[in-house]
């Protein structure tokens, strides 16, 4: 049986359990989190299987040089982040097992997140009102997307919503950083001095094995969605962008028809969209060349959270 089949069997079992009738108090508390004040319907929050912190976040990340990361193949996926003159690559092969890295760039607290079920990698400034936060994996999901929790207030945070949906921080938002979801070769070529998250994480995991092998090719989803748009394959990769409350998705299928840079507008702001088919990545810049925060995710995930999103269509 394939990795995907095993994972699918386990996850479908959890869906059956989660969708079964439960007492109201059980709905209001999952993995120890109080959902009574949740900004989303509590019945749409699902237990993903692991207990709170059953998927362990990396709290003391160690880094190696690019030359020392000889286990990384050129086409392997990484999340790349450059801040304050430092560049770091976070291999998806590691993030599949941990989902969260609590990191620091100098004095700046940063959290790097990856949701395997939504294919979404996002980084945030981990600070609210001057308070640095550290995050853990709640074991809960909304629209198949991971819910983080901050250890200071025990509030739940939606990755793709970029805000706390329950707890004392409810309604607060995190500042999104310009993260690049790309191949190791492409990131290293642009950042030859990059640091790389070490596989010496302090946890016994087989980082050479992909626990989600086959998932990206299947149309099957593990948990229900609040909104479904069948226009593309559920796992079609899209570049998702928000500017001034306006949302737009750029499906890779459409971007692949273009030649050169796409000049576009969103929220009355001119932007330039870049697509690199060889490295399966895309990013957005202002007209002055400043990288803008965006996210690469699966189509189903972007549209579940932004059902009224604009969608780019190539000629």
PyMOL commands that set and color helices and strands:
alter all, ss='L'
color gray80, all
select helices_A, chain A and resi 3-19+24-28+42-44+92-98+184-190+215-217+252-255+299-305
alter helices_A, ss='H'
color red, helices_A
select strands_A, chain A and resi 29-30+33-34+45-47+63-65+77-83+86-91+100-105+108-115+120-125+127-128+131-132+135-142+145-150+156-158+163-166+175-177+180-183+195-197+237-243+246-251+262-266+269-276+281-286+291-292+295-298+310-311
alter strands_A, ss='S'
color yellow, strands_A
deselect
rebuild
show_as cartoon
